[in-house]
Amino acid sequence: MSRMIAAYAAYISVLIIMVVSALWVMWDAWKNKKPWGEILAWGLFSGAFVILGPVLYVLWKKKFG
């Protein structure tokens, strides 16, 4: 039973990290007056690729921002 609880805790933790990553990038894109399509695209990308997404967003923002 404790293995199931640990598995659920890990699963929920990863989901929370994914959602926080996506929301942070979406909030920053909204703050920088990006169009809604771009905000949603960056949010989905950042949520799916938790480490790579925010890093690419920051680099993209510095280069084209």
Backbone as XML, in Angstrom:
<?xml version="1.0"?>
<chain id="A" units="angstrom">
  <residue number="1" name="MET">
    <atom name="N" x="0.813" y="-1.201" z="0.000"/>
    <atom name="CA" x="0.000" y="0.000" z="0.000"/>
    <atom name="C" x="0.855" y="1.263" z="0.000"/>
  </residue>
  <residue number="2" name="SER">
    <atom name="N" x="1.980" y="1.242" z="0.720"/>
    <atom name="CA" x="2.813" y="2.435" z="0.794"/>
    <atom name="C" x="3.494" y="2.730" z="-0.549"/>
  </residue>
  <residue number="3" name="ARG">
    <atom name="N" x="3.715" y="1.691" z="-1.368"/>
    <atom name="CA" x="4.289" y="1.917" z="-2.691"/>
    <atom name="C" x="3.306" y="2.667" z="-3.577"/>
  </residue>
  <residue number="4" name="MET">
    <atom name="N" x="2.041" y="2.356" z="-3.451"/>
    <atom name="CA" x="1.014" y="3.052" z="-4.221"/>
    <atom name="C" x="0.929" y="4.518" z="-3.803"/>
  </residue>
  <residue number="5" name="ILE">
    <atom name="N" x="1.022" y="4.771" z="-2.523"/>
    <atom name="CA" x="0.971" y="6.145" z="-2.040"/>
    <atom name="C" x="2.184" y="6.913" z="-2.543"/>
  </residue>
  <residue number="6" name="ALA">
    <atom name="N" x="3.348" y="6.291" z="-2.526"/>
    <atom name="CA" x="4.560" y="6.944" z="-3.035"/>
    <atom name="C" x="4.446" y="7.203" z="-4.537"/>
  </residue>
  <residue number="7" name="ALA">
    <atom name="N" x="3.880" y="6.262" z="-5.259"/>
    <atom name="CA" x="3.706" y="6.441" z="-6.702"/>
    <atom name="C" x="2.734" y="7.586" z="-6.995"/>
  </residue>
  <residue number="8" name="TYR">
    <atom name="N" x="1.630" y="7.636" z="-6.275"/>
    <atom name="CA" x="0.677" y="8.728" z="-6.461"/>
    <atom name="C" x="1.294" y="10.076" z="-6.084"/>
  </residue>
  <residue number="9" name="ALA">
    <atom name="N" x="2.075" y="10.106" z="-5.015"/>
    <atom name="CA" x="2.730" y="11.351" z="-4.596"/>
    <atom name="C" x="3.712" y="11.820" z="-5.664"/>
  </residue>
  <residue number="10" name="ALA">
    <atom name="N" x="4.469" y="10.911" z="-6.242"/>
    <atom name="CA" x="5.408" y="11.272" z="-7.307"/>
    <atom name="C" x="4.654" y="11.768" z="-8.530"/>
  </residue>
  <residue number="11" name="TYR">
    <atom name="N" x="3.587" y="11.094" z="-8.879"/>
    <atom name="CA" x="2.772" y="11.483" z="-10.031"/>
    <atom name="C" x="2.184" y="12.880" z="-9.848"/>
  </residue>
  <residue number="12" name="ILE">
    <atom name="N" x="1.621" y="13.135" z="-8.676"/>
    <atom name="CA" x="1.031" y="14.442" z="-8.381"/>
    <atom name="C" x="2.116" y="15.511" z="-8.367"/>
  </residue>
  <residue number="13" name="SER">
    <atom name="N" x="3.286" y="15.207" z="-7.837"/>
    <atom name="CA" x="4.388" y="16.170" z="-7.805"/>
    <atom name="C" x="4.824" y="16.565" z="-9.209"/>
  </residue>
  <residue number="14" name="VAL">
    <atom name="N" x="4.945" y="15.594" z="-10.090"/>
    <atom name="CA" x="5.344" y="15.881" z="-11.468"/>
    <atom name="C" x="4.275" y="16.719" z="-12.161"/>
  </residue>
  <residue number="15" name="LEU">
    <atom name="N" x="3.021" y="16.401" z="-11.955"/>
    <atom name="CA" x="1.938" y="17.190" z="-12.547"/>
    <atom name="C" x="1.947" y="18.632" z="-12.050"/>
  </residue>
  <residue number="16" name="ILE">
    <atom name="N" x="2.186" y="18.817" z="-10.768"/>
    <atom name="CA" x="2.232" y="20.168" z="-10.203"/>
    <atom name="C" x="3.388" y="20.956" z="-10.813"/>
  </residue>
  <residue number="17" name="ILE">
    <atom name="N" x="4.548" y="20.316" z="-10.953"/>
    <atom name="CA" x="5.705" y="20.982" z="-11.561"/>
    <atom name="C" x="5.402" y="21.359" z="-13.005"/>
  </residue>
  <residue number="18" name="MET">
    <atom name="N" x="4.738" y="20.486" z="-13.753"/>
    <atom name="CA" x="4.382" y="20.780" z="-15.137"/>
    <atom name="C" x="3.427" y="21.966" z="-15.228"/>
  </residue>
  <residue number="19" name="VAL">
    <atom name="N" x="2.432" y="22.003" z="-14.380"/>
    <atom name="CA" x="1.444" y="23.087" z="-14.400"/>
    <atom name="C" x="2.093" y="24.409" z="-13.993"/>
  </residue>
  <residue number="20" name="VAL">
    <atom name="N" x="2.936" y="24.385" z="-12.965"/>
    <atom name="CA" x="3.607" y="25.614" z="-12.530"/>
    <atom name="C" x="4.525" y="26.143" z="-13.624"/>
  </residue>
  <residue number="21" name="SER">
    <atom name="N" x="5.234" y="25.253" z="-14.298"/>
    <atom name="CA" x="6.111" y="25.655" z="-15.397"/>
    <atom name="C" x="5.308" y="26.323" z="-16.509"/>
  </residue>
  <residue number="22" name="ALA">
    <atom name="N" x="4.222" y="25.700" z="-16.904"/>
    <atom name="CA" x="3.386" y="26.253" z="-17.971"/>
    <atom name="C" x="2.776" y="27.588" z="-17.552"/>
  </residue>
  <residue number="23" name="LEU">
    <atom name="N" x="2.278" y="27.690" z="-16.345"/>
    <atom name="CA" x="1.654" y="28.935" z="-15.892"/>
    <atom name="C" x="2.662" y="30.068" z="-15.792"/>
  </residue>
  <residue number="24" name="TRP">
    <atom name="N" x="3.892" y="29.765" z="-15.352"/>
    <atom name="CA" x="4.911" y="30.806" z="-15.264"/>
    <atom name="C" x="5.230" y="31.371" z="-16.644"/>
  </residue>
  <residue number="25" name="VAL">
    <atom name="N" x="5.430" y="30.493" z="-17.609"/>
    <atom name="CA" x="5.755" y="30.946" z="-18.963"/>
    <atom name="C" x="4.571" y="31.698" z="-19.570"/>
  </residue>
  <residue number="26" name="MET">
    <atom name="N" x="3.366" y="31.201" z="-19.369"/>
    <atom name="CA" x="2.188" y="31.890" z="-19.907"/>
    <atom name="C" x="2.015" y="33.271" z="-19.271"/>
  </residue>
  <residue number="27" name="TRP">
    <atom name="N" x="2.230" y="33.362" z="-17.973"/>
    <atom name="CA" x="2.114" y="34.641" z="-17.281"/>
    <atom name="C" x="3.157" y="35.627" z="-17.798"/>
  </residue>
  <residue number="28" name="ASP">
    <atom name="N" x="4.387" y="35.162" z="-17.980"/>
    <atom name="CA" x="5.441" y="36.043" z="-18.473"/>
    <atom name="C" x="5.160" y="36.484" z="-19.911"/>
  </residue>
  <residue number="29" name="ALA">
    <atom name="N" x="4.679" y="35.583" z="-20.739"/>
    <atom name="CA" x="4.344" y="35.945" z="-22.113"/>
    <atom name="C" x="3.183" y="36.943" z="-22.141"/>
  </residue>
  <residue number="30" name="TRP">
    <atom name="N" x="2.191" y="36.751" z="-21.285"/>
    <atom name="CA" x="1.065" y="37.688" z="-21.194"/>
    <atom name="C" x="1.534" y="39.056" z="-20.720"/>
  </residue>
  <residue number="31" name="LYS">
    <atom name="N" x="2.453" y="39.060" z="-19.748"/>
    <atom name="CA" x="3.009" y="40.305" z="-19.222"/>
    <atom name="C" x="3.777" y="41.060" z="-20.303"/>
  </residue>
  <residue number="32" name="ASN">
    <atom name="N" x="4.391" y="40.341" z="-21.234"/>
    <atom name="CA" x="5.148" y="40.957" z="-22.322"/>
    <atom name="C" x="4.290" y="41.226" z="-23.560"/>
  </residue>
  <residue number="33" name="LYS">
    <atom name="N" x="2.966" y="41.171" z="-23.399"/>
    <atom name="CA" x="2.002" y="41.530" z="-24.457"/>
    <atom name="C" x="2.120" y="40.665" z="-25.710"/>
  </residue>
  <residue number="34" name="LYS">
    <atom name="N" x="2.325" y="39.376" z="-25.528"/>
    <atom name="CA" x="2.352" y="38.451" z="-26.664"/>
    <atom name="C" x="0.919" y="38.128" z="-27.074"/>
  </residue>
  <residue number="35" name="PRO">
    <atom name="N" x="0.695" y="37.744" z="-28.326"/>
    <atom name="CA" x="-0.659" y="37.341" z="-28.752"/>
    <atom name="C" x="-1.093" y="36.041" z="-28.052"/>
  </residue>
  <residue number="36" name="TRP">
    <atom name="N" x="-2.410" y="35.859" z="-27.924"/>
    <atom name="CA" x="-2.937" y="34.697" z="-27.192"/>
    <atom name="C" x="-2.479" y="33.369" z="-27.785"/>
  </residue>
  <residue number="37" name="GLY">
    <atom name="N" x="-2.365" y="33.295" z="-29.092"/>
    <atom name="CA" x="-1.903" y="32.053" z="-29.710"/>
    <atom name="C" x="-0.497" y="31.694" z="-29.273"/>
  </residue>
  <residue number="38" name="GLU">
    <atom name="N" x="0.357" y="32.693" z="-29.205"/>
    <atom name="CA" x="1.729" y="32.454" z="-28.766"/>
    <atom name="C" x="1.792" y="32.105" z="-27.284"/>
  </residue>
  <residue number="39" name="ILE">
    <atom name="N" x="0.958" y="32.754" z="-26.485"/>
    <atom name="CA" x="0.909" y="32.456" z="-25.048"/>
    <atom name="C" x="0.521" y="30.997" z="-24.836"/>
  </residue>
  <residue number="40" name="LEU">
    <atom name="N" x="-0.525" y="30.551" z="-25.532"/>
    <atom name="CA" x="-0.978" y="29.162" z="-25.381"/>
    <atom name="C" x="0.058" y="28.172" z="-25.897"/>
  </residue>
  <residue number="41" name="ALA">
    <atom name="N" x="0.688" y="28.495" z="-27.014"/>
    <atom name="CA" x="1.704" y="27.601" z="-27.567"/>
    <atom name="C" x="2.880" y="27.452" z="-26.607"/>
  </residue>
  <residue number="42" name="TRP">
    <atom name="N" x="3.370" y="28.561" z="-26.073"/>
    <atom name="CA" x="4.480" y="28.484" z="-25.126"/>
    <atom name="C" x="4.062" y="27.758" z="-23.844"/>
  </residue>
  <residue number="43" name="GLY">
    <atom name="N" x="2.835" y="27.984" z="-23.408"/>
    <atom name="CA" x="2.363" y="27.300" z="-22.203"/>
    <atom name="C" x="2.296" y="25.797" z="-22.378"/>
  </residue>
  <residue number="44" name="LEU">
    <atom name="N" x="1.761" y="25.354" z="-23.510"/>
    <atom name="CA" x="1.692" y="23.911" z="-23.765"/>
    <atom name="C" x="3.077" y="23.302" z="-23.911"/>
  </residue>
  <residue number="45" name="PHE">
    <atom name="N" x="3.955" y="24.012" z="-24.612"/>
    <atom name="CA" x="5.317" y="23.521" z="-24.800"/>
    <atom name="C" x="6.055" y="23.440" z="-23.462"/>
  </residue>
  <residue number="46" name="SER">
    <atom name="N" x="5.890" y="24.460" z="-22.627"/>
    <atom name="CA" x="6.578" y="24.485" z="-21.334"/>
    <atom name="C" x="6.017" y="23.444" z="-20.374"/>
  </residue>
  <residue number="47" name="GLY">
    <atom name="N" x="4.735" y="23.175" z="-20.471"/>
    <atom name="CA" x="4.150" y="22.156" z="-19.615"/>
    <atom name="C" x="4.593" y="20.760" z="-20.011"/>
  </residue>
  <residue number="48" name="ALA">
    <atom name="N" x="4.739" y="20.529" z="-21.305"/>
    <atom name="CA" x="5.131" y="19.207" z="-21.782"/>
    <atom name="C" x="6.629" y="18.945" z="-21.576"/>
  </residue>
  <residue number="49" name="PHE">
    <atom name="N" x="7.432" y="19.968" z="-21.797"/>
    <atom name="CA" x="8.880" y="19.850" z="-21.660"/>
    <atom name="C" x="9.320" y="20.762" z="-20.515"/>
  </residue>
  <residue number="50" name="VAL">
    <atom name="N" x="9.249" y="20.227" z="-19.307"/>
    <atom name="CA" x="9.353" y="21.026" z="-18.086"/>
    <atom name="C" x="10.669" y="21.798" z="-17.988"/>
  </residue>
  <residue number="51" name="ILE">
    <atom name="N" x="11.766" y="21.215" z="-18.341"/>
    <atom name="CA" x="13.053" y="21.896" z="-18.233"/>
    <atom name="C" x="13.389" y="22.628" z="-19.525"/>
  </residue>
  <residue number="52" name="LEU">
    <atom name="N" x="13.222" y="21.977" z="-20.642"/>
    <atom name="CA" x="13.573" y="22.555" z="-21.933"/>
    <atom name="C" x="12.668" y="23.733" z="-22.308"/>
  </residue>
  <residue number="53" name="GLY">
    <atom name="N" x="11.395" y="23.645" z="-22.017"/>
    <atom name="CA" x="10.442" y="24.681" z="-22.400"/>
    <atom name="C" x="10.754" y="26.058" z="-21.831"/>
  </residue>
  <residue number="54" name="PRO">
    <atom name="N" x="10.879" y="26.194" z="-20.503"/>
    <atom name="CA" x="11.206" y="27.512" z="-19.954"/>
    <atom name="C" x="12.568" y="28.035" z="-20.395"/>
  </residue>
  <residue number="55" name="VAL">
    <atom name="N" x="13.544" y="27.143" z="-20.551"/>
    <atom name="CA" x="14.874" y="27.580" z="-20.990"/>
    <atom name="C" x="14.795" y="28.142" z="-22.405"/>
  </residue>
  <residue number="56" name="LEU">
    <atom name="N" x="14.126" y="27.430" z="-23.298"/>
    <atom name="CA" x="13.978" y="27.930" z="-24.666"/>
    <atom name="C" x="13.169" y="29.222" z="-24.713"/>
  </residue>
  <residue number="57" name="TYR">
    <atom name="N" x="12.155" y="29.326" z="-23.868"/>
    <atom name="CA" x="11.354" y="30.542" z="-23.825"/>
    <atom name="C" x="12.215" y="31.737" z="-23.427"/>
  </residue>
  <residue number="58" name="VAL">
    <atom name="N" x="13.038" y="31.588" z="-22.394"/>
    <atom name="CA" x="13.895" y="32.686" z="-21.950"/>
    <atom name="C" x="14.896" y="33.071" z="-23.032"/>
  </residue>
  <residue number="59" name="LEU">
    <atom name="N" x="15.497" y="32.061" z="-23.675"/>
    <atom name="CA" x="16.445" y="32.351" z="-24.750"/>
    <atom name="C" x="15.747" y="33.025" z="-25.933"/>
  </residue>
  <residue number="60" name="TRP">
    <atom name="N" x="14.559" y="32.547" z="-26.295"/>
    <atom name="CA" x="13.782" y="33.122" z="-27.402"/>
    <atom name="C" x="13.396" y="34.571" z="-27.070"/>
  </residue>
  <residue number="61" name="LYS">
    <atom name="N" x="13.012" y="34.789" z="-25.823"/>
    <atom name="CA" x="12.598" y="36.133" z="-25.404"/>
    <atom name="C" x="13.780" y="37.107" z="-25.487"/>
  </residue>
  <residue number="62" name="LYS">
    <atom name="N" x="14.960" y="36.665" z="-25.100"/>
    <atom name="CA" x="16.137" y="37.542" z="-25.166"/>
    <atom name="C" x="16.530" y="37.842" z="-26.621"/>
  </residue>
  <residue number="63" name="LYS">
    <atom name="N" x="16.385" y="36.843" z="-27.489"/>
    <atom name="CA" x="16.804" y="37.033" z="-28.872"/>
    <atom name="C" x="15.795" y="37.834" z="-29.687"/>
  </residue>
  <residue number="64" name="PHE">
    <atom name="N" x="14.510" y="37.530" z="-29.529"/>
    <atom name="CA" x="13.471" y="38.174" z="-30.346"/>
    <atom name="C" x="12.572" y="39.115" z="-29.570"/>
  </residue>
  <residue number="65" name="GLY">
    <atom name="N" x="12.728" y="39.167" z="-28.243"/>
    <atom name="CA" x="11.819" y="39.902" z="-27.377"/>
    <atom name="C" x="11.766" y="41.338" z="-27.607"/>
  </residue>
</chain>
